[in-house]
């Protein structure tokens, strides 16, 4: 895979999976990599330094990915050859303990933001470009305390399918990647974190947890020429975890 000279946007790109995606594009030749992040300036600066070391020009977008301001700033930085919506947030609570404001916050950032980014960026994206959303197994499987995030990821995948059809005449491919349990800082918000990690390690046929680099490689593949006829697809990267009953 090669992305020589490409311009890439990765939301939630300063840490974890998003950081791995941003760095992987830089390693594969991307000339410019913009990373969106919410508020951790230190992490964003550290990622910027690593992007420079990999040969890419970093650009920082600070703020809520669901805000009109940040989406407009992203559009101004375009045109992009690749847009990856990886940023995610949400309230990890049982369904009956959630509130409407939790729903609005989670769905806006995790799902609607993909549509907002597409509306803002797609008009300038060249033929052969790609948009990818990063989902999770909670979009189709019921995970403890995951109702809001799970529903938002299901919505993300649905938005991806609709965009795949609508943007195809423009020469833009749209897909999603659904990752299994990945040991990043995001897991710290789960009250059953250690149980999730232990269970996943024992259950995964591949014999190990999914790593951020695994997800990054899948995203890059979907954005490569080799995935030209992959449209509206959700690529599961979980080491076989979801295959078992």
PyMOL commands that set and color helices and strands:
alter all, ss='L'
color gray80, all
select helices_A, chain A and resi 16-27+41-53+68-77+95-97+100-124+137-139+147-168+185-189+193-203+212-223+225-227+241-243
alter helices_A, ss='H'
color red, helices_A
select strands_A, chain A and resi 7-11+32-37+57-62+82-85+130-136+173-179+234-237
alter strands_A, ss='S'
color yellow, strands_A
deselect
rebuild
show_as cartoon
